[in-house]
Amino acid sequence: MKKGAVFVNKQPSIIVRWWRLILVFWLMAAVIFGFFASKLPSKLEGDGFRTDGDYEAVQQELHDTFNFPENTLLILFEKAKNKSSESYQNQILSVLSDIEATGDPSAIDSPLENNELMKEHVAYAAIHYDDESLEMDPIIEDVQSIIKDEEGVSITGGPVISKDINKASQDDLKRAELIGLPVALIVLLLALGTVVSSILPLIIGGVSIVIGFGVLSLIADSVDLAIFILNITPMLGLALSIDFSLLFINRYKEERSNGRTIDDALTVTISKAGHSILFSALCVFIGLGSVLLIDIDIFKNVAIGGMTVIMIAVISSMTLLPALLKVLGDRVYKWQIIRMNPDAANRWRTFAGFVMKRPVFIAMAAFAILGAGIIPVKNMSLAIPEAGALPTSFESRTAYDTIEEEFNQDAASTVFAIAERDGGWLNEAGLREMKQLQGDFEKEHHVTSVETLFSVSGVDDPSQLAAMLDQPLASVQLQPAINQFIKDNQLLIPVSLDVKASSAAAQTIVRDWSSTNWDVDVLFGGRPKFNQELYDEIYNKVIPVLAVILISTFFILMAAFRSIIIPLKAIFMNVISLASTFGILVWLFQGGHLGLEATDISLIMPVLVFTLVFGLSMDYEVFLISRIREFYLETRDNDYSTVEGLASTSKIITSAALIMIVITGAFAFTGVVPVKQIGIGIAIAIAIDATIVRLLLVPSLMKLLGSANWWMPFRRRNKNSPS
């Protein structure tokens, strides 16, 4: 058997033998799941920033016990300069009357009745809805039809913003496809040369996404899925499907060019390229699976969506793609657009040789470039995306910004404390406990007010207030306040702070209060508690998530390459390149460079980009090192194996990386800020990995470490072992 030959069993792979059945199966799956996939967008709601904790418990209590509205719409009224005050007020009255006439609102806070909602040239109304069963989308459409012809009137609020983010996500997906797919096809043509072979990866990607969406549509019937999944899932599915397909088709063509029959070439490709695909997919799968440790819906959603589409992409690349290649046979070479250059591999050999002659200098230069990118990381400011996630072209975003700016709603924040006491609160002992709680809250210097029966009645002494409650007339006068703050054993205490809900100070306050051992059971809610729980959940779980990713990746690569050094080196390079990516993102987004709107980094971005890219970049590590190891098993020559491995895979790795950059980078042209940050982040990370890491650091470090690359302790050496 000649050098470099691969033994092939005379029996073709079971996939090759059953190719007709496989094609029928995938056709049926695409049709069936395609039906369910079309229903997915309508099942997505919310931004996914939800976790089980005190905030959710308090929100439920506020709604069920204290009659807080389930949903609130905000109607902004802006007065034109040529409009009289009387006409302006009549417009407000008319609009609110029409909205009330729909019969859906449970209450309306009108600026005509509350001066705090009115300024000279701007005002807003809050439309409350208590019924949990109400579908907000039709209500929003009704309100929009009422105000559509009204000058200076616009609508915003949580339900409207969520609806608009859903719409923006769908529009962004279409825009990204229009940009990414044509460019991806061009790159595939450059890599594979023929139209037929270039279309196959797109077919695999399309099938994977359609079936993935169908599966997620079924999952959405029992699990709440956020709207961001509509962007991130196809981004991953298409990029990985094309990656896997590109590797598979290239290896198949290589085996055919070596004189193998179609069946033998497919069998070898399924064995060799399939090995790389499985290990690289496993790295991505575990990276995504690790974020399930973070008990926040958005992370669980991305993990579920990503793991679903990755699994389908792997199966389709290992079954549907070889079945299609079997059907096409040599027709895969039809419609050649670009003739493959036989000298391309030699140019890569020359480049690899150049790097390996100067390993110390090139490694130091590469690390210096990556280090410079890391510097801005220290200034990273994380925030939970709200209305700012939308582009300013959306009315709900501009209206929300106007209300925030004019009425300064975010300059202060409210913590809702709910205390439960056996025996109730309307006796002297309960009132003393209430007074004690009020005093404890007032000790915090950021507290501006604490609302209780004492603050409403103007009575500070619990005994005196108890006596008043025993008097029928005084009790009747206090009844509205009692209904507002007390229901059975439950006591509601709104605590106003003079710091923003998103501030570290507000989070520290509610964190300290939640850990305090109160004399009664107290739960805390409100926006400060919401932020505190999300931040703490991420910060407390990020180390376990990283540990799962790093440790599992190490053992996967160790099993794949039978080496200790290669996994350690791959992990180290990945961590450094990702840190550099985060620094560049801080410079871009927080600095507002290259035409981007200056904004904080989305709280989810670092974790998601790290988990996604760490696995994705391992694709290229597995593709490259697998081929290097094949040569090393044959020759025991580390330098030769590195050069040949680079020469045989660099074109495909570069093409795959370029496609990944195009597909994920296309989301730079989208409007939803968190998706834009994730897309650009992945594109930058892959670009760094495919150039600085894969072309410079890998060959230089392979040269410097020599045969130590393949060191594996406690292993019996034999003729097939690389060390």
N, C-alpha and C positions, 0 to 999 in steps of 0.2 A: 504493500500500500504506500503510495507516494506521500511525501511530507505534506502535512496540512490537510490530508484527506480525513473525512469523517465517516466512520462506519455507519452504514444504514441497514437496518433490518429489511429483509426482502418483503416483509409484510407491510403494506402501506398503513399509515395512521388511520385509526377508526374514523377520524373526522374526514379524511380523504375518501374513505370507502362509503360513508353515509352522507355524502355532500347533498344529494337531492332532498333527503329528509330534513337536513339542516336548513336548506333554503326555504322549504315550505314552512318550517317552524318559525323562522324569523319573519317571513311575510305575514303569517297569521298574527304573530306577536305585535308587529308594527301596526297592523290594521286595528286590532282590538285595543291596544294601549293608546293608539293615536286618538281613538274616540274619547277616552278618559282624559288624555293630555289637554284636549281643547277646553276642558272644564276647570283646569287648574287655576288660571288667573282669578276666577270668580271666587275661589275658595281661600285665597290668601288675604290676610288682613293683619293690620298692626305692623309695628316696626320690629317686633321680636324682643324688645327690651322689657322683659318681664321675668321675675324670679319668684319662687314661693318663699314668702317671708312675712315679716310684720306689716310691711307696706300693703301687701295684697289683702291681708286679714283686716287691717284697718279700713281699707277702701271698701271692702264688702260690708263691714259694720256701718260705715258712714252711709252707705246706700240703703241697707236693709233696715237699720235701726233709727238713723237720724235723718232719713229722707233726703240725702244728698242726691243730686241728679246723676243718672247713669251716663248721659252724654250732654255736651253743651256746644252750641254753635255761637259764634261771635259775628255780629253784623256791624261792619264799620261804615259810618256816615261821615263823608268829607264835604264840607260846605264850600261851594264855589264862591268866588269873590263877588260875582254879580247877583248872588242870591240873598234875599232878605232873611232876617232871623225868623220871621213868621213863616215864610215859605219853607225854610229849612226844617223847622219844628213840625210843620204839617207833613212834610215828606217822611220824617221819622215816624210820626203817628200813623200815617197811611201804610207804610211798609210793615210795621209791627202789627197793625190790625189785620192785614192780609195774612201774615204768618200765623197769627193766633187763630184766624178763621179756619185754617186747615184742620184744627182740632187735635193736632199731635202734641204741641208743647204742654209741659206740666206747669211751667212758670216762665215769665219773661221779666228780666231786669232791664227796665227802660231808662235811658239817659234823661228822659223828660221827668222821671220820678226820682232819680238818684243823681245829684250834682257831681258826684265823684266820677261818673261815666261821661261827663260832658265838659268840653272846652269850647273856646270861642269858634274854632273852625273845624273841630273834629269831635266825634262822639262814637260810642259803640254800645250795643245792646247784647245781653247774654240770653240766649234762648235755651231753656233747660228741657230735657226729656228724661223722665223717670223710668219708663217702661223698658225693661231689659229685652223684651221680645221684638222691639221695633227694629226694623231694618233701616239703617241710617242713610244708605245710598239713595233710595227713593225720596226720603225727606229732604236730603241735600238738593236733589234735582228740583223738587217742588219749590224750595226757597230760592234757588237760583233762577227759576222761571219767574218768580215774583219780582226779583230785583234786577233782572237783566236789562230793562229799559230805564232803570233809575240812575240818573247821573250821580256819580260820586259814592255809590253804595256797593260794597263788596262783602264777601263772606269768607270766614276762616274758622279756626277752632280745630281741636284734635281729630274729629271724624273727617273733616274736609281735607286736612293735611294728609291723613292716612290714605284717603281716596286718591288724592293727587299724586302721592308717592307711588301708589299702585299704577296709575296711568303713566307716570313718568318712567317707571321701571319697564313697562311694556314698550313704550316708545324707544327707550334707550336700547332695549334688546334688539329691536328692529334696526335701529341706527347702527349698532355695533355689528350686526350681521351684514348690513349693506357695505360697511367699511371693511370688516375683517375677512369675510369669505372670498371676495374677489382677489384680495392681496394674498390670502392663504393659497388660493388656486395657482397664482403666478409662482409662488415659492415652490409649490409642489411640482409644477412643470419644470422649474429649474433643477429640482432635486432628482426627479424621476424621468423627465424627458418626454413622456408620451401623455396624450390627453386621457386615455383610458385609465392608466395606472394612477394618474393624478386625481381623477374623480373618485376612485375607490375610497381613499381616506375620508373624503367628505360624505360619502354614502354611509360609511361606518359611524362617523360622528353624528350625522342626522338621525340614523336609526337609534343610536344610543340615547340621544337627547329626547326623542319622541317617546320611546319606551320608558325612559327615566321619568319624564313628566307624567306619563300615565300612572306609573307606580306611585309617584308622589301625590297625585290626585286622589288615589285610593287611601293613602296614608293620611291625607288632609281631612278625611272624614272622621278620624278619631284623634288626630294630633293637630294642635294649632300651628300653622306654618306662616311665617312672616313673608311679606312681599319681596324682601331682598333676595329670597331664594330664586326668584324668577330671573335674576341676572347672574348670580354666582354659579348656579348649577349648570346652565349651558356653557358658561365660560370654561368651567372645568371639563365638562363632558366632551366638548368639541376639541379643546386643546389636547387632552390626553388621548382621545380616539385617534386623532391625526398623528400624534407622537408614536403611539403603538403601531398604527398602520404603516407609517413611513419606515419604521425599523423592520417590520415584517416583510413588506414588499421589497425593500432594498436587499435583505438577506435572501429572499426567494429569487430575485434576479441574479444575484451573485451565484447561487447554487445552480441555476439554469445555465449560466455562462460557463460553468465548470463541466458542463456536459451531462448533468443529471436529467432524468426524465421528469415530467411534471409531478408525478406522484412522489418520486424520491425527493425532489427539491422541496415539495411541500412538507414531507415528513421530517426532513432535516430542519427546515425553517421552524416548524412547530416545536421541535425539540430545542433548538438553540436560541432562536429569537424568542420563542415562548418562555424559555427559562428567564431571560432578561425582563420580559414584559411582566411576568408574574411577580418577580422580586421587586421591581420598581413600583408596580401597582400596590404591592403590600406595604411599601414604605409610605406611599401617599394615603393609603387606607388607614393605617395605624395613626398617622399624623392627624387625620381628620377625626378618627375615632377618639383620640385623646381629649378633644375639646368637649366631648360629652361629659367630662368630669366637671365642667363649668355649668352650674345650674342656672343658666340664662337661656331663654328660648331661642334667641338669634344664633347662639353657638350650637345648640342642639339641632336647629333647623339646617344650618350650613353643613353640619356633620352628617345628618340624615340624607340631605340632598346630594352632597358630594360622594358619600359612600355608596349611595344607590347608583349614581351615574357611573362611578368608577367601576363598580362590579359589572355593570352591563357593558361598559367599554371594553373591559378585559375579555369577557365572554364572547362578545361580538368579534373582537380582533382575533381571537383564537379559534373561532368556529365559522362565523359568517364570512370573514375575509378569505380564509383558505378555500371555502366552498365557492366563493365568487371567482377566485383565481383558478380553481379547477374548471369551472364553467367556461371561463374566458380562454384558458390555455395560453397559446402564444398571441392571442388577440390583445393581450395586455400591452403588447408593444405597438399596437396600432396608433396611427395618427401621431407620429413622432414630430414634435415641435422643435426640440433641442437635442442635438446629437451630443452624447456623453463624451467628454474629453478624457481620453485615456491617461493624459499627463496630470490630471487633477490630483491623483493619489501621490504622485511624485512631488508635487508642490507642497502637499501637506508633510511628506517625509522631510523635505528640505526645511520647512518651518520648524518641525519638531526637533530636527537635528540642531538647528540654530539655537533653540531654547535650551536644549540639553548640554550644549557646549558652554553655556553661561548660567548655570542653575542658580548660583548664589546671588548674582546681580539681579536676575529676572525675578527671583522669589522676593528679594528685598524691595524691588521697585513695585511689585504687585501688592505687597503688604502695605507699603507706604501709601499707595493710591487708595486702598480700602480703608486705611486708618484715617486719611483725610476726610473720607465720606462719613466716618463715624462721629466726627467732632460735633455736628449740630444735634446729635441725639440728646445731649444733656439739657437742651431747651425744649424738649417735647412736652406739649400741653395736650392732655386728653380730655375729650368732652363727649357727652351723650348727644347724638344728633337729634334735633327736633325739627322745627320749621326750616332751620338753616340748611337741612339736607336737600331741600327743594331749590331749583334754580329760581332766580328773581323774575322769570317770565311768568310764573304762576301767581295768580291773584291771591291765593291763600297765603303765600309766602310774604308778599308785599303788604297785605293787610295786617298780618300778624306782626311784622316788623314795625308798622306804623303804630299799632296799639301798644307794643312794648316801648317804643320810643316816646310816644306822647303821654302815656299814663304810667310809665316807669314801673310796670308791674313786677319786673324781675329784680328791682332794687331791694326788695324785701321778700321774705318768704314766711310761710306758716307751717308749723308743725302741729299735727292733730294728735293729741294724747287721749287715749280711751282707757279709763280706769274702771275696774270692776271690783265691787265690794259687797260681800255677803251682808244682808241686812239693809241694803239701800243707802241712799245719800241724804234723804230728807228728814233725818233725825239729827239730834245735836252731835252725836258721835261721828256720824257721816259728814256733817258740815265741818267739824273740826279737822277731819281727815282731808276734806276738800281744801280748806284753808291752808293746811300744811303743804299740800301739793302745790298750790298756787305760790306760796312763799318760796318753796324749793326751786320752782321754775324761774321766779323773778330774780334769784341770786345770780343767774347767768347774765353777764354784762351785755351780751348781744340781744337779750330779750327786751322788746319794747312794750309789749302788753300781754296780759294773760286774762282770757275771758272766762269768768265763772259767774255763779249766782251773786257772789260778793261784788264783783265789778259792775254787774248790771243793776243790782239793788242799791249800791252805794253804802251798804252796811258791812263793816269789817269784823264785827264780833259774832262768832258762831252761835252763842247763846241767844243773842238778840235776834239773829236771823231765824233761828229755830222757833222763837216765840212769835215772830211775825207769821211764820208758816202755819201756826196754830190758830191764827185769827182768820176767819173766812174772807173778809174783805181784802186783807193784805195778800192772802194766798191766791185769790183770784187775779190780783194785779201782777203777781209774779209768775202766773201760770204760763204765759208765752215763753218766758225765759226758761222755765222748768222744762217745757216741751222741747226747747232748742238744745238744752245741755244734758238732760237727764231722762233716761228711759229705763225703768226698773232698776237693776243693779249697775247699769252702765252710765258712766259719766264722760262727757265729751269736753275737753279743754283745748280750745285753739290757742296756740302760743305763737305770737308774731316775733320774727327775728329781723334785725337790721342788716343782715347779710344775704347775699344771693343764695338761692337753693342749691346752686351748682358749686358753691364755694367750699373750700376745705374746712373753713370755720363752721359752716352749717353742718357738714358731715360729722365733724368732731363732736359737736354738741349732741346730736341725736345718737351717735355711737356711745358716748358716755352715759347719756340718759338710759339707753337700752340695757347697758350693763350694770346700772345701779340697782341695788336691792331695795326696792320700794316696799312700804308696809302693805300695799295692796297691789293687785296685778295691774300693770300698766303696759300698754302697747303704743308704739309711736308710728305715725304715718305722715303723709304730706310729701311734697317734692323733695325736701332735704333727706328724708328717710329713703325714698326711692333711689336717689343718687348714691347715698351711702351704701345701701345694700348691693347695688350693681358694682360699684367700685371695689368694695370689700370682697365680693364673690370672685371677681377677676384676680385681684391681687393675692388672695388667699389660695387660689387654685393654679396660678400660673406656674409655680414651681413644680407641683405634681404633674401638670400637663407637659412641661419641658422634660421632666424626668422620664415620663412614659415614652415620649418621642425619641429622646437621645438614647435611652437604654435599649428600647426595642429596635431602633435603627441599627445600633451597634451589633446586636445579635443577628439581625437579618443579613446584614452585609458580611458579618463573620461567617455565617453559614453559606452565603453565596460564594465568597471568595477564599474561604479557608485561610483567613489572615486576621491578625489582631491590628496591625499597623494601618492597613487600608481603611477600615471603618473609622478608627480614631482620627485619621487624617481627613477623611471625608466630612466627618461631623465638625471638626475644627474649622475647616474651610467654609462650610455652610454657615456656621454661626457668625464668622467674621464678615462674610459677604452680606448676610441679612442685616447685621448691625449697620453696615455701610448703607444699605438700602433705606433703612429707617432714617438715617441722618439726611439722606438726599430728600426724602419725603417731607421731613420737617422744614428743610430749606425751601422746598417748592411750595408747600401749602401754608405753613405758618408765616413764611416770609412773603407769600403772595408773588412769587417770581414766575416768569414765563407766561404772564397773562392770567394766572390763576387768582381767584378771589382769596384773599388772606382769611384763613379759617383754622380752627383747632383741628388736631388729628382726631378722627373718630375713635372712640374708646375700643371698638372691636377690631380696628385695623391691625395693630401690632400682632395680636394673638392669631388672627385669621391668616394674615400674610405669612407669618412665621410657620404656622402649621401647614398651610397649603404649599408654600414654596419649598420648605424643607423636604417635603416628599417629592415635589415636582423635580427639583434639581437632582434628587437621587436617581431619577430616570436616566439622566445623562451620565451620572457616575456609574450606574449599573451597566448601561449600554457600552461605555468606554472600557471600564475595567474588565467586564466579561470578555471582551475581545482581546484585551491585553493578556488576560490570563490564559486564553486559548493558545496564543502564541508562546507564552512562557511555559506552558505544559509541554509544548513540542520542543522548545529550544533551550530552556533554562538560561536564556540570555535576557536579563532585565531591560537593558538599553534597547536591544533589537525589538523586543516585545512591545515596549512603550511606543517606539517610533511606528511600528507596523499597526499597532492598535489605533493610534491617532490617525494614521494615513487611511485606514479602512473605515473609520467611523466618523471622522471630523466633519465630512460633508453632510452626512445625515444628521448628526447632532446639531450642527450649525443651522441646517434647514429646519429641523424640529423646533429648535429654540426660537428661530426667527418667526415661525408660524405661531408659537406660543406668545411671543411678544406682540405680534400683530393682533391676535384674537383678544388677548387681555388688554393690550394697550388701546384697542378700539374703544374701550369704555372710558378713555380719557375724554372722549367727545360726548359723554353722557351728562345728564344734569343732576342726578342724585349723588350728592357729595360722598357718602360712605362708599358707594359702588365705584365712583371715580377714583377714590384713594386706593381702594383694594386693587382695581384693575391696573392703575399706574404702578402701584407697589409691586405687583407680581411681574409686570413687564420689565421694570428696572432690575428686580432681583434676578430674573432669568437672563437678562442681558449681561449683567455682571458675572453670573455663573458661567455662561457660555463663552465669555471672552477671557476675562482676567483669571477666573478659576480654572476652567476646563482647558484653555489653550496655553496658559502661562504657568499657573501654580502646579497643576497636576504633573506635566512632564518634568518641570524643574525639581519638584519634590520626589518624584519617582527616580530621577537620576541621583539625587543626593542620598536617598535611603538605600538604593541598590537592592540587593537580594533581601535586605531586612524588610522590604515591603511585604514579603510573603511569609514572614515568620509566624508560626503557629505553635504554641507550646503543647506538650503532652500529646504529640501526634507521632505515630509510627511512620517513618519515611519509607516510601516505596517508589518504584519507577514512575508512577503516575502522579506523584506529589510534586507540587511546585517548590518545595523546600525540603 
